[in-house]
Amino acid sequence: MFIYLHEIIQQNMNLNTEHMDQAAYMLKAISQGTRLCVISLLSESEELTVSQMVELLSCEQSLLSHHLTDMRAKGILNCRRDGKNCYYSLKNKQIVQIIDCIQTCNCLK
């Protein structure tokens, strides 16, 4: 009986560790001011081009493109191409709730 319970506890610990690792991976992927601004813009606008975001964020296009490429690779953003334009959108809007939660906790002022 003890061995069986120990195995169940061990499996649950592994599962929790796996979930925590996934959460840490996602938090690392958004842990930069420009990336948080991108998420905020896309939560309000649904879809934006790189040019639109450069104008709204007043940042270098090359820097923004680097962030967008990385965020897309990590599963945070979708990208839809239409002619010469790439339209970015949030892949999972629940990420906005994470940022809202941090702001609610007064961690960001």
DSSP file (Angstrom, degrees, kcal/mol; ACC not computed):
  #  RESIDUE AA STRUCTURE BP1 BP2  ACC     N-H-->O    O-->H-N    N-H-->O    O-->H-N    TCO  KAPPA ALPHA  PHI   PSI    X-CA   Y-CA   Z-CA
    1    1 A M     >        0   0    0      0, 0.0     4,-2.5     0, 0.0     5,-0.2   0.000 360.0 360.0 360.0 -46.8    0.0    0.0    0.0
    2    2 A F  H  >  +     0   0    0      1,-0.2     4,-2.6     2,-0.2     5,-0.2   0.905 360.0  50.2 -60.9 -42.7    2.8    2.4    1.0
    3    3 A I  H  > S+     0   0    0      2,-0.2     4,-2.2     1,-0.2    -1,-0.2   0.908 110.2  50.5 -62.9 -41.9    4.7    1.7   -2.3
    4    4 A Y  H  > S+     0   0    0      2,-0.2     4,-2.1     1,-0.2    -2,-0.2   0.931 112.4  46.1 -62.3 -46.6    1.5    2.3   -4.3
    5    5 A L  H  X S+     0   0    0     -4,-2.5     4,-2.7     1,-0.2     5,-0.2   0.893 110.5  54.0 -63.0 -40.0    0.8    5.7   -2.6
    6    6 A H  H  X S+     0   0    0     -4,-2.6     4,-2.5    -5,-0.2    -1,-0.2   0.899 108.1  49.9 -61.0 -40.6    4.4    6.7   -3.0
    7    7 A E  H  X S+     0   0    0     -4,-2.2     4,-2.4     2,-0.2    -1,-0.2   0.904 111.0  49.0 -65.3 -41.5    4.1    6.0   -6.8
    8    8 A I  H  X S+     0   0    0     -4,-2.1     4,-2.4     2,-0.2    -2,-0.2   0.933 112.8  47.2 -63.3 -46.2    1.0    8.1   -7.0
    9    9 A I  H  X S+     0   0    0     -4,-2.7     4,-2.5     1,-0.2    -2,-0.2   0.919 111.9  50.9 -61.3 -43.5    2.6   11.0   -5.1
   10   10 A Q  H  X S+     0   0    0     -4,-2.5     4,-2.3    -5,-0.2    -1,-0.2   0.903 109.8  49.8 -62.0 -41.8    5.7   10.7   -7.3
   11   11 A Q  H  X S+     0   0    0     -4,-2.4     4,-2.3     1,-0.2    -1,-0.2   0.914 111.6  48.7 -63.5 -42.6    3.6   10.8  -10.5
   12   12 A N  H  X S+     0   0    0     -4,-2.4     4,-2.6     2,-0.2    -2,-0.2   0.881 110.0  51.6 -65.5 -38.1    1.7   13.9   -9.2
   13   13 A M  H  X S+     0   0    0     -4,-2.5     4,-2.5     2,-0.2    -1,-0.2   0.910 110.6  48.5 -64.5 -41.6    4.9   15.6   -8.3
   14   14 A N  H  X S+     0   0    0     -4,-2.3     4,-2.4     2,-0.2    -2,-0.2   0.906 111.4  50.3 -63.7 -41.2    6.3   14.9  -11.8
   15   15 A L  H  X S+     0   0    0     -4,-2.3     4,-2.3     2,-0.2    -2,-0.2   0.928 112.2  46.6 -62.9 -45.8    3.1   16.3  -13.4
   16   16 A N  H  X S+     0   0    0     -4,-2.6     4,-2.7     1,-0.2    -2,-0.2   0.901 111.6  51.4 -64.0 -40.9    3.2   19.4  -11.3
   17   17 A T  H  X S+     0   0    0     -4,-2.5     4,-2.5     1,-0.2    -1,-0.2   0.903 109.4  50.9 -61.9 -41.2    6.9   19.9  -12.1
   18   18 A E  H  X S+     0   0    0     -4,-2.4     4,-2.0     2,-0.2    -2,-0.2   0.919 111.7  46.8 -62.7 -44.2    6.1   19.5  -15.8
   19   19 A H  H  X S+     0   0    0     -4,-2.3     4,-2.4     1,-0.2    -2,-0.2   0.902 112.3  50.4 -64.5 -40.8    3.3   22.1  -15.5
   20   20 A M  H  X S+     0   0    0     -4,-2.7     4,-2.7     1,-0.2    -2,-0.2   0.890 108.6  52.0 -65.7 -38.6    5.6   24.5  -13.6
   21   21 A D  H  X S+     0   0    0     -4,-2.5     4,-2.2     2,-0.2    -1,-0.2   0.899 110.3  48.8 -62.9 -40.3    8.3   24.1  -16.2
   22   22 A Q  H  X S+     0   0    0     -4,-2.0     4,-2.1     2,-0.2    -2,-0.2   0.902 111.9  48.9 -65.7 -40.9    5.8   25.0  -18.9
   23   23 A A  H  X S+     0   0    0     -4,-2.4     4,-2.6     2,-0.2    -2,-0.2   0.918 111.3  49.4 -64.7 -43.1    4.6   28.0  -17.0
   24   24 A A  H  X S+     0   0    0     -4,-2.7     4,-2.5     1,-0.2    -2,-0.2   0.894 109.1  52.9 -62.7 -40.1    8.2   29.2  -16.4
   25   25 A Y  H  X S+     0   0    0     -4,-2.2     4,-1.7     2,-0.2    -1,-0.2   0.915 111.7  45.5 -60.6 -44.4    8.9   28.7  -20.1
   26   26 A M  H  X S+     0   0    0     -4,-2.1     4,-1.0     2,-0.2    -2,-0.2   0.907 112.3  50.4 -67.9 -42.5    5.9   30.9  -21.0
   27   27 A L  H >< S+     0   0    0     -4,-2.6     3,-0.5     1,-0.2     4,-0.5   0.895 110.3  50.2 -64.3 -39.2    6.8   33.6  -18.4
   28   28 A K  H >< S+     0   0    0     -4,-2.5     3,-0.9     1,-0.2    -1,-0.2   0.884 105.5  58.2 -62.7 -37.5   10.4   33.7  -19.7
   29   29 A A  H 3< S+     0   0    0     -4,-1.7    -1,-0.2     1,-0.2    -2,-0.2   0.752 116.2  33.3 -66.4 -23.9    9.1   34.1  -23.2
   30   30 A I  T << S+     0   0    0     -4,-1.0     2,-2.2    -3,-0.5    -1,-0.2   0.322  84.6 113.1-111.6   6.6    7.1   37.3  -22.3
   31   31 A S    <   +     0   0    0     -3,-0.9     2,-0.3    -4,-0.5    -1,-0.1  -0.318  57.3  85.1 -84.3  59.9    9.5   38.7  -19.6
   32   32 A Q  S  > S-     0   0    0     -2,-2.2     4,-2.2     1,-0.1     3,-0.2  -0.962  79.8-123.0-155.6 140.3   10.6   41.8  -21.6
   33   33 A G  H  > S+     0   0    0     -2,-0.3     4,-2.2     1,-0.2     5,-0.2   0.872 110.0  50.4 -55.7 -44.8    8.9   45.2  -21.8
   34   34 A T  H  > S+     0   0    0      1,-0.2     4,-2.3     2,-0.2    -1,-0.2   0.905 110.5  50.8 -62.2 -40.6    8.5   45.2  -25.6
   35   35 A R  H  > S+     0   0    0     -3,-0.2     4,-2.2     1,-0.2    -1,-0.2   0.892 109.2  50.3 -65.6 -39.6    6.9   41.8  -25.5
   36   36 A L  H  X S+     0   0    0     -4,-2.2     4,-2.2     2,-0.2    -1,-0.2   0.889 110.5  50.6 -64.7 -38.3    4.4   42.8  -22.9
   37   37 A C  H  X S+     0   0    0     -4,-2.2     4,-2.8    -5,-0.2    -2,-0.2   0.898 108.2  52.4 -65.2 -40.2    3.6   45.9  -24.9
   38   38 A V  H  X S+     0   0    0     -4,-2.3     4,-2.7     2,-0.2     5,-0.2   0.934 110.2  48.1 -59.9 -46.5    3.0   43.7  -28.0
   39   39 A I  H  X S+     0   0    0     -4,-2.2     4,-1.7     1,-0.2    -1,-0.2   0.912 111.8  50.0 -61.4 -42.8    0.7   41.5  -26.1
   40   40 A S  H  X S+     0   0    0     -4,-2.2     4,-1.0     2,-0.2    -2,-0.2   0.927 112.0  47.5 -62.3 -45.8   -1.2   44.5  -24.8
   41   41 A L  H >X S+     0   0    0     -4,-2.8     4,-2.1     1,-0.2     3,-0.7   0.929 113.4  47.6 -60.1 -46.3   -1.6   46.0  -28.3
   42   42 A L  H 3X S+     0   0    0     -4,-2.7     4,-1.4     1,-0.2    48,-0.3   0.759 104.7  59.8 -71.3 -23.9   -2.8   42.7  -29.7
   43   43 A S  H 3< S+     0   0    0     -4,-1.7    -1,-0.2    -5,-0.2    -2,-0.2   0.794 115.4  35.9 -71.4 -25.6   -5.3   42.2  -26.9
   44   44 A E  H << S+     0   0    0     -4,-1.0    -2,-0.2    -3,-0.7    -1,-0.2   0.753 126.3  35.7 -94.1 -29.0   -6.9   45.5  -28.0
   45   45 A S  H  < S-     0   0    0     -4,-2.1     2,-3.1    -5,-0.1    -3,-0.2   0.464  81.8-147.0-110.2  -2.9   -6.5   45.3  -31.8
   46   46 A E  S  < S+     0   0    0     -4,-1.4    44,-0.5    -5,-0.2     2,-0.4  -0.292  79.8  21.6  69.5 -60.0   -6.9   41.6  -32.6
   47   47 A E        +     0   0    0     -2,-3.1     2,-0.3    42,-0.1    42,-0.2  -0.997  67.0 171.2-145.3 133.0   -4.4   41.8  -35.5
   48   48 A L  E     -A   88   0A   0     40,-2.0    40,-3.3    -2,-0.4     2,-0.2  -0.982  26.0-126.7-140.0 152.4   -1.6   44.2  -36.4
   49   49 A T  E  >  -A   87   0A   0     -2,-0.3     4,-2.1    38,-0.2     5,-0.2  -0.487  33.5-108.7 -87.6 167.1    1.2   44.4  -38.9
   50   50 A V  H  > S+     0   0    0     36,-0.6     4,-2.8     1,-0.2     5,-0.2   0.922 120.6  53.8 -59.8 -44.3    4.8   45.0  -37.9
   51   51 A S  H  > S+     0   0    0      1,-0.2     4,-2.1     2,-0.2    -1,-0.2   0.903 107.8  49.5 -59.0 -43.2    4.7   48.5  -39.4
   52   52 A Q  H  > S+     0   0    0      1,-0.2     4,-2.4     2,-0.2    -1,-0.2   0.912 112.8  47.0 -63.3 -42.2    1.6   49.4  -37.3
   53   53 A M  H  X S+     0   0    0     -4,-2.1     4,-2.8     2,-0.2     5,-0.3   0.888 108.6  54.7 -68.6 -38.5    3.3   48.1  -34.1
   54   54 A V  H  X>S+     0   0    0     -4,-2.8     4,-1.4     1,-0.2     5,-1.0   0.927 112.0  45.2 -58.1 -44.6    6.6   49.9  -34.9
   55   55 A E  H  <5S+     0   0    0     -4,-2.1    -2,-0.2    -5,-0.2    -1,-0.2   0.924 116.1  44.8 -65.4 -45.2    4.6   53.1  -35.1
   56   56 A L  H  <5S+     0   0    0     -4,-2.4    -2,-0.2     1,-0.2    -1,-0.2   0.847 121.9  37.2 -69.1 -34.5    2.5   52.5  -32.0
   57   57 A L  H  <5S-     0   0    0     -4,-2.8    -1,-0.2    -5,-0.2    -2,-0.2   0.576  96.3-137.1 -94.7 -10.8    5.5   51.4  -29.9
   58   58 A S  T  <5 +     0   0    0     -4,-1.4     2,-0.3    -5,-0.3    -3,-0.2   0.947  58.5 130.7  51.2  54.2    8.0   53.8  -31.3
   59   59 A C      < -     0   0    0     -5,-1.0    -1,-0.2    -6,-0.2     2,-0.2  -0.831  66.1 -78.6-130.4 169.6   10.7   51.2  -31.6
   60   60 A E     >  -     0   0    0     -2,-0.3     4,-2.3     1,-0.1     5,-0.2  -0.449  33.0-136.3 -68.7 137.5   13.2   49.9  -34.1
   61   61 A Q  H  > S+     0   0    0      1,-0.2     4,-2.7     2,-0.2     5,-0.2   0.878 103.8  53.5 -62.8 -38.9   11.7   47.6  -36.7
   62   62 A S  H  > S+     0   0    0      2,-0.2     4,-1.8     1,-0.2    -1,-0.2   0.900 110.1  47.0 -65.7 -40.1   14.6   45.1  -36.5
   63   63 A L  H  > S+     0   0    0      2,-0.2     4,-2.0     1,-0.2    -2,-0.2   0.926 113.7  47.7 -65.9 -44.8   14.2   44.8  -32.7
   64   64 A L  H  X S+     0   0    0     -4,-2.3     4,-2.9     1,-0.2     5,-0.2   0.916 109.5  53.1 -63.2 -42.9   10.5   44.3  -32.9
   65   65 A S  H  X S+     0   0    0     -4,-2.7     4,-2.6     1,-0.2    -1,-0.2   0.886 107.0  53.1 -59.7 -39.0   10.8   41.7  -35.7
   66   66 A H  H  X S+     0   0    0     -4,-1.8     4,-2.1     2,-0.2    -1,-0.2   0.941 111.7  44.8 -60.3 -47.7   13.3   39.8  -33.5
   67   67 A H  H  X S+     0   0    0     -4,-2.0     4,-2.8     1,-0.2     5,-0.2   0.921 113.5  49.9 -63.1 -44.5   10.7   39.8  -30.6
   68   68 A L  H  X S+     0   0    0     -4,-2.9     4,-2.3     1,-0.2    -1,-0.2   0.907 110.2  50.2 -62.7 -42.5    7.8   38.8  -32.9
   69   69 A T  H  X S+     0   0    0     -4,-2.6     4,-2.2    -5,-0.2    -1,-0.2   0.920 113.8  45.2 -61.4 -44.4    9.8   35.9  -34.4
   70   70 A D  H  X S+     0   0    0     -4,-2.1     4,-1.7     2,-0.2    -2,-0.2   0.908 112.8  49.9 -67.6 -42.0   10.7   34.6  -31.0
   71   71 A M  H  <>S+     0   0    0     -4,-2.8     5,-2.8     1,-0.2     6,-1.0   0.863 111.7  49.3 -65.7 -35.2    7.2   35.0  -29.6
   72   72 A R  H ><5S+     0   0    0     -4,-2.3     3,-1.5    -5,-0.2    -1,-0.2   0.919 109.5  51.3 -67.6 -43.4    5.8   33.2  -32.6
   73   73 A A  H 3<5S+     0   0    0     -4,-2.2    -2,-0.2     1,-0.3    -1,-0.2   0.809 108.7  52.5 -63.5 -29.7    8.3   30.3  -32.3
   74   74 A K  T 3<5S-     0   0    0     -4,-1.7    -1,-0.3    -5,-0.1    -2,-0.2   0.341 120.7-107.0 -91.5   6.7    7.3   30.0  -28.6
   75   75 A G  T < 5S+     0   0    0     -3,-1.5    -3,-0.2     2,-0.2    -2,-0.1   0.689  90.2 111.1  83.3  18.6    3.6   29.7  -29.4
   76   76 A I  S   <S+     0   0    0     -5,-2.8    15,-2.7    -6,-0.2    16,-0.7   0.820  74.4  39.3 -92.2 -35.1    2.5   33.1  -28.2
   77   77 A L  E     -B   90   0A   0     -6,-1.0     2,-0.3    13,-0.3    13,-0.2  -0.837  62.9-146.2-119.3 152.4    1.7   34.7  -31.5
   78   78 A N  E     -B   89   0A   0     11,-3.0    11,-1.8    -2,-0.3     2,-0.4  -0.801  16.0-154.8-103.1 155.2    0.0   33.7  -34.8
   79   79 A C  E     -B   88   0A   0     -2,-0.3     2,-0.5     9,-0.2     9,-0.2  -0.992   8.7-172.5-135.5 129.0    1.2   35.2  -38.1
   80   80 A R  E     -B   87   0A   0      7,-2.7     7,-3.6    -2,-0.4     2,-0.4  -0.982  15.0-145.9-121.8 125.6   -0.9   35.5  -41.2
   81   81 A R  E     +B   86   0A   0     -2,-0.5     2,-0.4     5,-0.2     5,-0.2  -0.756  19.6 174.2 -94.6 133.9    0.7   36.7  -44.4
   82   82 A D  E >   -B   85   0A   0      3,-3.1     3,-1.8    -2,-0.4     2,-0.3  -0.859  66.6 -55.3-137.3 100.2   -1.3   38.8  -46.9
   83   83 A G  T 3  S-     0   0    0     -2,-0.4    -1,-0.0     1,-0.3     0, 0.0  -0.535 121.9 -16.4  65.9-124.5    0.9   40.0  -49.8
   84   84 A K  T 3  S+     0   0    0     -2,-0.3     2,-0.3    -3,-0.1    -1,-0.3   0.594 122.1  89.6 -86.4 -11.8    3.9   41.8  -48.3
   85   85 A N  E <   - B   0  82A   0     -3,-1.8    -3,-3.1   -36,-0.1     2,-0.5  -0.660  59.8-154.7 -94.8 141.6    2.3   42.2  -44.9
   86   86 A C  E     - B   0  81A   0     -2,-0.3   -36,-0.6    -5,-0.2     2,-0.6  -0.965  12.9-154.2-108.3 124.8    2.5   39.9  -41.9
   87   87 A Y  E     -AB  49  80A   0     -7,-3.6    -7,-2.7    -2,-0.5     2,-0.3  -0.889  10.0-157.3-102.7 121.5   -0.5   40.2  -39.6
   88   88 A Y  E     +AB  48  79A   0    -40,-3.3   -40,-2.0    -2,-0.6     2,-0.3  -0.754  17.0 166.8-100.6 144.6    0.2   39.2  -36.0
   89   89 A S  E     - B   0  78A   0    -11,-1.8   -11,-3.0    -2,-0.3     2,-0.3  -0.952  43.1 -87.4-145.9 164.2   -2.4   38.1  -33.4
   90   90 A L  E     - B   0  77A   0    -44,-0.5   -13,-0.3    -2,-0.3     3,-0.2  -0.592  26.1-156.0 -75.6 132.8   -2.4   36.4  -30.1
   91   91 A K  S    S+     0   0    0    -15,-2.7     2,-0.4    -2,-0.3   -14,-0.2   0.888  87.8  19.6 -73.8 -40.1   -2.5   32.6  -30.3
   92   92 A N    >   -     0   0    0    -16,-0.7     3,-1.7     1,-0.1    -1,-0.3  -0.938  66.1-160.8-135.4 110.2   -4.0   32.3  -26.8
   93   93 A K  T >> S+     0   0    0     -2,-0.4     3,-1.4     1,-0.3     4,-0.5   0.600  81.0  83.0 -69.3 -10.2   -5.7   35.3  -25.3
   94   94 A Q  H >> S+     0   0    0      1,-0.3     4,-1.1     2,-0.2     3,-0.6   0.727  74.4  74.3 -66.2 -19.0   -5.5   33.8  -21.8
   95   95 A I  H <> S+     0   0    0     -3,-1.7     4,-1.6     1,-0.2    -1,-0.3   0.817  87.6  61.6 -62.6 -28.3   -1.9   35.2  -21.7
   96   96 A V  H <> S+     0   0    0     -3,-1.4     4,-2.7     1,-0.2    -1,-0.2   0.866  97.9  57.2 -63.8 -36.2   -3.5   38.6  -21.2
   97   97 A Q  H <X S+     0   0    0     -3,-0.6     4,-2.4    -4,-0.5    -1,-0.2   0.849 102.5  54.7 -64.1 -34.1   -5.1   37.3  -18.0
   98   98 A I  H  X S+     0   0    0     -4,-1.1     4,-2.0     2,-0.2    -1,-0.2   0.940 110.9  44.3 -63.5 -46.7   -1.6   36.5  -16.7
   99   99 A I  H  X S+     0   0    0     -4,-1.6     4,-2.4     1,-0.2    -2,-0.2   0.911 112.8  51.7 -65.2 -42.4   -0.5   40.0  -17.3
  100  100 A D  H  X S+     0   0    0     -4,-2.7     4,-2.6     1,-0.2    -1,-0.2   0.894 108.3  52.6 -59.5 -40.3   -3.7   41.4  -15.8
  101  101 A C  H  X S+     0   0    0     -4,-2.4     4,-1.8     2,-0.2    -1,-0.2   0.909 108.6  49.2 -62.9 -43.0   -3.1   39.2  -12.7
  102  102 A I  H  <>S+     0   0    0     -4,-2.0     5,-1.8     1,-0.2     6,-0.5   0.919 112.9  47.4 -63.0 -43.2    0.4   40.6  -12.2
  103  103 A Q  H ><5S+     0   0    0     -4,-2.4     3,-1.6     1,-0.2    -2,-0.2   0.888 109.2  54.1 -65.3 -38.7   -0.9   44.1  -12.6
  104  104 A T  H 3<5S+     0   0    0     -4,-2.6    -1,-0.2     1,-0.3    -2,-0.2   0.841 101.6  58.8 -63.4 -33.7   -3.7   43.4  -10.1
  105  105 A C  T 3<5S-     0   0    0     -4,-1.8    -1,-0.3    -5,-0.2    -2,-0.2   0.380 115.3-118.7 -77.0   6.1   -1.2   42.2   -7.6
  106  106 A N  T < 5S+     0   0    0     -3,-1.6    -3,-0.2     2,-0.2    -2,-0.1   0.746  78.1 129.0  61.4  25.1    0.5   45.6   -7.8
  107  107 A C      < +     0   0    0     -5,-1.8     2,-0.5     1,-0.2    -4,-0.2   0.770  69.1  48.8 -77.7 -25.5    3.7   44.1   -9.0
  108  108 A L              0   0    0     -6,-0.5    -1,-0.2    -5,-0.2    -2,-0.2  -0.964 360.0 360.0-116.8 122.3    3.7   46.6  -11.9
  109  109 A K              0   0    0     -2,-0.5    -1,-0.1    -3,-0.1    -2,-0.0   0.336 360.0 360.0-130.0 360.0    3.2   50.3  -11.2
